[in-house]
Amino acid sequence: MKQIDFAQVANSYARSREDIPVTLMDSLLLRNIFFAGKKVADIGAGTGALTRKIVMRKADVVGVDPSQALLEQAKLRVAE
């Protein structure tokens, strides 16, 4: 299986993928899905957009991604 390397596009991907809509998180609340106090793994976290949304809802979250370049972008965005 060929591994995809996101290193060349990680920066532009990070800028364009901050699009987790508030309505998604609101719809989870309507379905009684709460994150506060829970441990969550975001598998395929990419730049961490969803990871950060879940952290804002008081969960203990770990983001996992096979692309080191995307994880570096995620770390940069946490520091912002």
N, C-alpha and C positions, 0 to 999 in steps of 0.2 A: 504494500500500500504506500503510495507516494505521499510524503509529508508536504503540506503547503506552508510556505514561508511568507508570513505577513510583514516581514521587516521593511520592505520597500514601501508598503502602503499604510503602515501602522499609524503614522501621524495624521494623514488625511482621513483614514477610517475613524480615528478617535474623534476628530472634529465633526464628522457627519453622523455618528451613531449615538449622540446624546439625546435620543428621541423617545425615551420611555414616557408614554403619556400618563398624566395624572389620572386619567380615566381608567387606566389599567389597574392602578393601585386602589382606586375607589371601588372598582368592580370586585376586587378581591375582598375588600371589607364587607361589601354587600353579601358576599358568600361566606361570611364569618371566618375568613382566613386572615389571621392576625400574626404579626411577626414579633411583636414585643416579647423579649425574654427568650426567644427560640434560637436554636442553633441552625443555621442555614448554609448549604453549600451551593454556590452558583457555578455549575459545571458549564464550561464554555463561556466564561465570563467576559472574554474579549477585553475591552477597555474599562470594564467595571461599571457601566451605566446602570444596569439593574442592581448590581451589588450595592452601589451607593444609595439607590432609592430604598432598598431594604434596610440598610444601616440607619437611614433617617427615621425608620419606623422601629428603632430600638432593638434590632436583632443582632446577634453575634454571627457575622457572616464571613465566610472564606470564599474568595473567588479563585477558580481553577481554570487554566487555559493552557493548551499545548504551545501557544505562541509566546515566546519570551518577549518579543517586540510589543505585543499587545499588552502583556502584563506590565511592561515598563510604562506604557501610556497610562494604564490604570493607576499606577503608583504616582505618576505626575499629577493626575487629576484629583487624587485624594489630597495632595498637598495644596491645591488651589484654594 
